[in-house]
Amino acid sequence: MSKVKELPGEAIVTATRTPSIKNSFFAYVQRVRGGDMGGLPAVLGLVVLCVAFAGARPSFLTPINFANLFTQGAAITLIAMGLVFVLLLGEIDLSAGFASGVCAAVLAVTLTNLGLPWYVCVLAAIVTGVVIGTVLGSLVAKVGIPSFVVTLAAFLAFQGLVLVLVDEGTNISIRDSVIVAIANRNLPPWLGWALYAACVAVFAGVQSLRARKRSKRGLSADPLSLIAFRVGALAVLAGVAVFVLNLERSRNPALVSLTGVPIVVPIILVLLVGWTLVLRRTRFGRHIYAVGGNTEAARRAGIPVDRIRISAFVICSSMAAIGGIVAASRASSVDPNTGGSSVLLYAVGAAVIGGTSLFGGKGRVLDAVLGGAVVAVIENGMGLMGYGASVKYLVTGSVLLLAAGVDALARRRAAAAGLR
């Protein structure tokens, strides 16, 4: 037996050179008991909600409703991915919802009113997001205005800007086939299976490579049996999802066939993998966690704190732009309500429900996906049961409060265990 000290924030565990699944399980239990629960509450909540809604409404488990869950939660999930970077710093962006509306309006105006090619319009929308993030981040990092105040002011200003862009309330239709396809079309079934095989293969390769590198460095590595279990679990869950999505969902297949994985799914997967690699495998990602954990210590260590803060806001607003594009695609139009209403609340809720801490220093991009799934399931299930917006808000707010409470208790336990 040999003691191995893990990365900062992780528990010090006792493991053998060739740890077993049993040892890995007990190490995970120790981390959970120490306050490092990760996305476990979100996963358990998702399971409970799905079982409850499936029992109350059998239509919840139909292939067409399963596909609807992905398209309903896509925009919220994408915006929440960007919010994770800001929340990791212990900051907040209250303007992310209407920032997505501004970017969607830019897309609609350049696409429909100016008649520019779709790729130019998408680029214009994302560049708008970059500019918004740069301005907000600079005001927070350079001027020193609290992010709550800056983004609250932007929240109000962007509502007016959306009205200006859509000519004081005009509904701008989007008819470009490429843009509309993003949230309303599906991949061919064979391409869905190819995507499935590629994802499983990449995940297996990454897990094996990580274990091999840790073994070479003399660190405790996951046993092959545990890696095989993870890969097998992913293969089964993803395989079932692709199989169900490839079933015929149209009520009249003779006229319109509706099969395949929604196009928005691989978009989310690519961004999830990309931003996860940025956070976990790059110096920038390590700096994000360092600044969020202790800003003064990070500054003394030579980390460019201001640059990190500005970059986080740029990423947040850029992801809001992508979320706005997906929302515009799903509605096939843009109006003054795009990005408004409950979009911001659901996006922040998704990140927090998934496991990202409001206090900074703890979170993953995957948290946004898990939380987005929870929010989508609540909204979808409540709709199927005939409940109105009032009940949806009450339930979602309760879940968000519960997630924030779990985060606070987890931080207290981590502090008591000497991990923070």
C-alpha positions as CSV (number, residue, x, y, z in Angstrom):
1,M,0.0,0.0,0.0
2,S,1.2,3.5,-0.8
3,K,-0.2,7.0,-0.1
4,V,-0.6,9.1,-3.2
5,K,-1.4,12.8,-3.0
6,E,-3.8,13.9,-5.8
7,L,-4.3,17.3,-7.3
8,P,-5.5,20.3,-5.2
9,G,-9.1,20.0,-4.1
10,E,-9.1,16.2,-4.2
11,A,-9.0,13.8,-1.3
12,I,-5.8,12.1,-0.3
13,V,-6.5,8.5,-0.8
14,T,-4.7,5.2,0.0
15,A,-4.4,3.0,-3.0
16,T,-2.4,0.1,-4.3
17,R,-0.3,0.3,-7.5
18,T,-3.0,-1.7,-9.2
19,P,-6.2,-0.4,-7.5
20,S,-9.5,-2.4,-7.8
21,I,-13.0,-1.3,-8.5
22,K,-13.7,-1.7,-4.8
23,N,-10.9,0.7,-3.8
24,S,-12.0,3.2,-6.4
25,F,-15.6,2.9,-5.1
26,F,-14.5,3.6,-1.5
27,A,-12.3,6.5,-2.7
28,Y,-15.4,8.0,-4.5
29,V,-17.5,7.5,-1.4
30,Q,-14.9,9.3,0.7
31,R,-14.9,12.2,-1.7
32,V,-18.7,12.5,-1.6
33,R,-18.7,12.3,2.2
34,G,-16.0,15.1,2.2
35,G,-18.3,17.3,0.2
36,D,-17.1,16.7,-3.4
37,M,-20.4,15.4,-4.9
38,G,-19.9,16.7,-8.4
39,G,-23.0,16.0,-10.6
40,L,-24.3,13.2,-8.3
41,P,-27.3,15.2,-7.0
42,A,-28.3,16.3,-10.6
43,V,-28.1,12.7,-11.8
44,L,-30.2,11.4,-9.0
45,G,-32.7,14.2,-9.4
46,L,-32.9,13.5,-13.2
47,V,-33.6,9.8,-12.5
48,V,-36.3,10.6,-9.9
49,L,-38.0,13.1,-12.2
50,C,-38.0,10.8,-15.2
51,V,-39.5,8.0,-13.2
52,A,-42.1,10.3,-11.7
53,F,-43.2,11.8,-15.0
54,A,-43.1,8.4,-16.8
55,G,-45.4,7.0,-14.1
56,A,-47.8,10.0,-14.3
57,R,-47.7,10.3,-18.1
58,P,-46.7,7.3,-20.3
59,S,-46.4,9.7,-23.2
60,F,-43.2,11.0,-21.5
61,L,-41.3,8.0,-22.7
62,T,-42.4,8.1,-26.4
63,P,-39.7,8.6,-29.0
64,I,-41.1,12.0,-30.2
65,N,-41.1,13.4,-26.6
66,F,-37.6,12.1,-26.0
67,A,-36.4,14.0,-29.1
68,N,-38.3,17.1,-27.9
69,L,-36.3,17.1,-24.7
70,F,-33.1,17.7,-26.6
71,T,-34.4,20.6,-28.7
72,Q,-36.3,22.1,-25.8
73,G,-33.2,22.3,-23.5
74,A,-30.6,23.0,-26.2
75,A,-30.5,26.8,-26.0
76,I,-30.6,26.9,-22.2
77,T,-27.8,24.3,-22.0
78,L,-25.5,26.2,-24.4
79,I,-26.0,29.5,-22.5
80,A,-25.4,27.6,-19.2
81,M,-22.1,26.2,-20.6
82,G,-20.8,29.8,-20.9
83,L,-22.1,30.8,-17.5
84,V,-20.0,28.0,-15.9
85,F,-16.8,29.9,-16.8
86,V,-18.1,33.1,-15.1
87,L,-19.4,31.2,-12.1
88,L,-16.1,29.4,-11.7
89,L,-14.6,32.9,-11.0
90,G,-17.3,33.6,-8.3
91,E,-18.8,36.2,-10.7
92,I,-22.3,36.3,-12.3
93,D,-23.6,37.4,-15.7
94,L,-27.3,38.5,-15.5
95,S,-27.2,39.7,-19.1
96,A,-26.6,36.3,-20.7
97,G,-30.2,35.8,-21.6
98,F,-30.8,39.1,-23.4
99,A,-27.3,38.9,-24.8
100,S,-28.4,35.8,-26.6
101,G,-31.4,37.8,-27.8
102,V,-29.2,40.6,-29.2
103,C,-27.1,38.1,-31.1
104,A,-30.1,36.3,-32.4
105,A,-31.5,39.6,-33.6
106,V,-28.2,40.4,-35.4
107,L,-28.5,37.0,-37.1
108,A,-32.1,37.6,-38.2
109,V,-31.4,41.2,-39.4
110,T,-28.3,40.3,-41.4
111,L,-29.9,37.1,-42.8
112,T,-33.5,38.2,-43.6
113,N,-33.3,42.0,-44.0
114,L,-29.8,42.2,-45.6
115,G,-29.9,38.9,-47.4
116,L,-26.3,37.9,-46.4
117,P,-25.1,34.3,-46.5
118,W,-25.9,32.2,-43.4
119,Y,-22.3,31.7,-42.5
120,V,-21.6,35.4,-42.5
121,C,-24.7,36.0,-40.3
122,V,-23.6,33.3,-37.8
123,L,-20.2,34.8,-37.7
124,A,-21.7,38.3,-37.1
125,A,-23.8,37.0,-34.3
126,I,-20.8,35.3,-32.6
127,V,-18.6,38.4,-33.0
128,T,-21.4,40.4,-31.4
129,G,-21.2,38.0,-28.4
130,V,-17.4,38.4,-28.3
131,V,-17.8,42.2,-28.3
132,I,-20.4,42.1,-25.5
133,G,-18.2,39.8,-23.4
134,T,-15.2,42.0,-23.9
135,V,-17.0,45.1,-22.8
136,L,-18.6,43.5,-19.7
137,G,-15.4,41.8,-18.7
138,S,-13.3,44.9,-19.0
139,L,-15.8,46.9,-16.9
140,V,-15.5,44.2,-14.2
141,A,-11.8,43.5,-14.4
142,K,-10.3,46.9,-15.3
143,V,-12.8,49.4,-13.9
144,G,-13.6,47.3,-10.9
145,I,-17.4,47.5,-11.1
146,P,-19.1,44.4,-9.5
147,S,-20.3,41.9,-12.1
148,F,-23.8,42.0,-10.6
149,V,-24.1,45.7,-11.2
150,V,-22.5,45.6,-14.7
151,T,-24.5,42.7,-16.0
152,L,-27.8,44.0,-14.4
153,A,-27.3,47.3,-16.3
154,A,-26.6,45.3,-19.5
155,F,-29.7,43.1,-18.8
156,L,-31.8,46.3,-18.9
157,A,-29.9,47.9,-21.8
158,F,-30.0,44.8,-24.0
159,Q,-33.8,44.6,-23.8
160,G,-33.9,48.0,-25.4
161,L,-31.2,47.0,-28.0
162,V,-33.3,44.0,-29.0
163,L,-36.3,46.3,-29.6
164,V,-34.1,48.6,-31.7
165,L,-32.8,45.7,-33.8
166,V,-36.3,44.2,-34.5
167,D,-37.8,47.7,-35.2
168,E,-39.7,48.1,-32.0
169,G,-41.4,44.7,-31.9
170,T,-41.4,43.3,-35.4
171,N,-41.2,39.6,-35.7
172,I,-38.4,38.7,-38.2
173,S,-38.9,35.3,-39.8
174,I,-35.9,33.1,-40.6
175,R,-36.3,30.9,-43.7
176,D,-32.8,29.9,-44.4
177,S,-32.7,26.1,-44.6
178,V,-29.3,25.7,-42.9
179,I,-30.2,27.9,-39.9
180,V,-33.7,26.3,-39.5
181,A,-32.2,22.8,-39.7
182,I,-30.0,23.4,-36.6
183,A,-32.9,22.9,-34.2
184,N,-35.5,21.4,-36.4
185,R,-33.8,18.7,-38.5
186,N,-32.2,15.4,-37.7
187,L,-29.1,13.4,-38.8
188,P,-29.6,10.4,-41.0
189,P,-29.8,7.2,-38.9
190,W,-26.5,5.8,-40.2
191,L,-24.8,9.1,-39.3
192,G,-26.2,8.9,-35.8
193,W,-24.7,5.4,-35.3
194,A,-21.4,6.6,-36.7
195,L,-21.4,9.5,-34.2
196,Y,-22.2,7.0,-31.5
197,A,-19.3,4.7,-32.4
198,A,-16.9,7.7,-32.6
199,C,-17.9,9.0,-29.2
200,V,-17.5,5.6,-27.5
201,A,-14.2,5.0,-29.1
202,V,-12.8,8.5,-28.2
203,F,-14.1,8.1,-24.6
204,A,-12.4,4.7,-24.3
205,G,-9.2,6.0,-25.8
206,V,-9.1,9.0,-23.4
207,Q,-9.8,6.9,-20.4
208,S,-7.1,4.4,-21.3
209,L,-4.5,7.1,-22.1
210,R,-5.2,8.9,-18.8
211,A,-4.7,5.7,-16.8
212,R,-1.5,4.9,-18.7
213,K,0.0,8.3,-18.1
214,R,-0.8,8.2,-14.4
215,S,0.8,4.8,-14.0
216,K,4.0,6.0,-15.7
217,R,4.2,8.9,-13.2
218,G,3.7,6.6,-10.3
219,L,0.2,7.9,-9.5
220,S,-2.8,5.8,-8.6
221,A,-4.7,5.0,-11.9
222,D,-8.1,3.6,-12.5
223,P,-8.1,-0.2,-13.0
224,L,-9.0,-1.6,-16.4
225,S,-12.1,-3.1,-15.0
226,L,-13.4,0.3,-13.9
227,I,-12.5,1.8,-17.3
228,A,-14.3,-1.0,-19.0
229,F,-17.4,-0.4,-16.8
230,R,-17.4,3.3,-17.6
231,V,-17.1,2.6,-21.4
232,G,-19.7,-0.1,-21.2
233,A,-22.1,2.2,-19.3
234,L,-21.6,5.0,-21.9
235,A,-22.1,2.5,-24.8
236,V,-25.3,1.2,-23.3
237,L,-26.9,4.5,-22.4
238,A,-25.8,6.3,-25.7
239,G,-26.8,3.2,-27.7
240,V,-30.3,3.2,-26.2
241,A,-30.6,6.9,-26.9
242,V,-29.6,6.6,-30.5
243,F,-31.8,3.6,-31.1
244,V,-34.8,5.4,-29.7
245,L,-34.1,8.6,-31.7
246,N,-33.7,6.5,-34.9
247,L,-37.3,5.2,-34.5
248,E,-40.0,6.7,-36.6
249,R,-41.5,9.6,-34.7
250,S,-43.9,10.9,-37.4
251,R,-47.6,10.4,-37.0
252,N,-47.9,10.1,-40.8
253,P,-44.7,8.5,-42.1
254,A,-46.1,8.3,-45.6
255,L,-46.1,12.1,-45.9
256,V,-43.2,13.1,-43.6
257,S,-40.6,10.8,-42.1
258,L,-39.1,11.8,-38.8
259,T,-36.1,9.8,-37.6
260,G,-32.6,10.4,-36.5
261,V,-30.6,12.2,-33.8
262,P,-31.4,16.0,-33.7
263,I,-28.7,18.0,-35.4
264,V,-28.3,20.2,-32.3
265,V,-27.1,17.1,-30.3
266,P,-23.6,16.8,-32.0
267,I,-23.3,20.6,-31.7
268,I,-23.7,20.4,-28.0
269,L,-21.3,17.3,-27.8
270,V,-18.6,19.1,-29.7
271,L,-18.8,22.2,-27.5
272,L,-18.9,20.0,-24.4
273,V,-15.8,18.1,-25.3
274,G,-14.0,21.3,-26.5
275,W,-14.7,23.4,-23.4
276,T,-14.0,20.4,-21.1
277,L,-10.6,20.0,-22.7
278,V,-10.0,23.8,-22.2
279,L,-10.8,23.6,-18.5
280,R,-9.0,20.3,-17.7
281,R,-6.1,20.2,-20.1
282,T,-4.9,23.7,-20.6
283,R,-3.1,26.4,-18.6
284,F,-6.0,28.7,-19.1
285,G,-8.3,26.2,-17.5
286,R,-6.1,25.8,-14.5
287,H,-5.9,29.5,-14.1
288,I,-9.7,29.8,-14.2
289,Y,-9.9,27.4,-11.2
290,A,-7.0,29.2,-9.4
291,V,-8.6,32.6,-9.7
292,G,-12.0,31.3,-8.6
293,G,-10.5,29.5,-5.7
294,N,-8.3,32.4,-4.4
295,T,-8.0,35.5,-6.4
296,E,-5.2,37.1,-4.3
297,A,-3.1,33.9,-4.3
298,A,-3.5,33.6,-8.0
299,R,-2.4,37.1,-8.5
300,R,0.7,36.6,-6.4
301,A,1.5,33.4,-8.3
302,G,1.8,35.5,-11.5
303,I,-1.6,34.6,-13.1
304,P,-3.0,37.5,-15.2
305,V,-6.2,37.7,-13.2
306,D,-7.8,40.6,-15.3
307,R,-7.1,38.8,-18.5
308,I,-8.7,35.6,-17.1
309,R,-11.8,37.5,-16.0
310,I,-12.3,39.2,-19.3
311,S,-11.8,35.9,-21.2
312,A,-14.4,34.2,-19.0
313,F,-17.0,36.9,-19.9
314,V,-16.1,36.6,-23.6
315,I,-16.7,32.9,-23.5
316,C,-19.9,33.4,-21.6
317,S,-21.3,35.9,-24.1
318,S,-20.0,33.9,-27.1
319,M,-21.9,30.8,-25.8
320,A,-24.9,33.0,-25.3
321,A,-24.7,34.0,-29.0
322,I,-24.7,30.3,-30.0
323,G,-27.6,29.7,-27.7
324,G,-29.4,32.6,-29.3
325,I,-28.8,31.1,-32.8
326,V,-30.2,27.8,-31.7
327,A,-33.3,29.5,-30.1
328,A,-33.9,31.5,-33.3
329,S,-33.6,28.3,-35.3
330,R,-36.1,26.5,-33.2
331,A,-38.6,29.3,-33.4
332,S,-37.7,30.1,-37.1
333,S,-38.0,33.7,-36.1
334,V,-36.7,36.4,-33.7
335,D,-38.9,38.8,-31.7
336,P,-38.5,41.1,-28.7
337,N,-39.0,38.1,-26.3
338,T,-36.1,36.1,-27.7
339,G,-33.6,35.6,-24.9
340,G,-36.0,37.1,-22.4
341,S,-38.6,35.7,-20.0
342,S,-37.1,32.8,-18.0
343,V,-34.1,32.1,-20.3
344,L,-31.5,33.6,-17.9
345,L,-33.1,32.1,-14.8
346,Y,-33.2,28.7,-16.4
347,A,-29.6,29.0,-17.7
348,V,-28.2,30.0,-14.3
349,G,-30.3,27.3,-12.7
350,A,-29.0,24.7,-15.1
351,A,-25.4,25.4,-14.2
352,V,-26.0,25.4,-10.4
353,I,-28.3,22.4,-10.4
354,G,-25.7,20.5,-12.4
355,G,-23.1,21.1,-9.6
356,T,-21.3,24.3,-10.4
357,S,-20.7,26.3,-7.2
358,L,-22.0,29.9,-6.9
359,F,-19.0,30.6,-4.7
360,G,-16.4,29.9,-7.5
361,G,-13.6,27.4,-7.9
362,K,-15.8,24.3,-8.5
363,G,-17.6,23.2,-11.5
364,R,-17.5,21.6,-15.0
365,V,-19.0,22.2,-18.4
366,L,-20.7,18.9,-18.0
367,D,-22.7,20.4,-15.1
368,A,-24.5,22.7,-17.6
369,V,-25.6,19.7,-19.6
370,L,-26.8,17.8,-16.6
371,G,-28.6,20.8,-15.2
372,G,-30.0,21.6,-18.6
373,A,-31.4,18.1,-18.8
374,V,-33.1,18.5,-15.4
375,V,-34.6,21.9,-16.4
376,A,-35.8,20.4,-19.7
377,V,-37.4,17.4,-18.0
378,I,-39.2,19.6,-15.5
379,E,-40.6,21.9,-18.1
380,N,-41.5,19.1,-20.5
381,G,-43.0,16.8,-17.8
382,M,-45.0,19.6,-16.2
383,G,-46.3,20.5,-19.6
384,L,-47.5,17.0,-20.3
385,M,-49.3,16.9,-17.0
386,G,-51.1,20.0,-17.9
387,Y,-49.6,22.3,-15.3
388,G,-49.2,26.0,-16.1
389,A,-46.2,28.3,-16.0
390,S,-46.8,29.1,-12.3
391,V,-46.3,25.5,-11.2
392,K,-43.2,25.1,-13.5
393,Y,-41.6,28.2,-11.9
394,L,-42.4,26.9,-8.4
395,V,-40.9,23.5,-9.1
396,T,-37.8,24.8,-10.9
397,G,-37.2,27.4,-8.2
398,S,-37.5,24.8,-5.5
399,V,-35.0,22.5,-7.4
400,L,-32.6,25.5,-7.8
401,L,-32.8,26.3,-4.1
402,L,-32.2,22.7,-3.2
403,A,-29.1,22.6,-5.4
404,A,-27.8,25.8,-3.9
405,G,-28.4,24.3,-0.4
406,V,-26.5,21.1,-1.4
407,D,-23.6,23.2,-2.6
408,A,-23.5,25.2,0.6
409,L,-23.5,22.1,2.7
410,A,-20.9,20.4,0.5
411,R,-18.6,23.4,0.9
412,R,-19.1,23.3,4.7
413,R,-18.2,19.6,4.8
414,A,-15.2,20.1,2.6
415,A,-14.0,22.9,4.9
416,A,-14.5,20.6,7.9
417,A,-12.6,17.9,6.2
418,G,-9.7,20.3,5.5
419,L,-10.2,20.2,1.7
420,R,-10.8,24.0,1.4
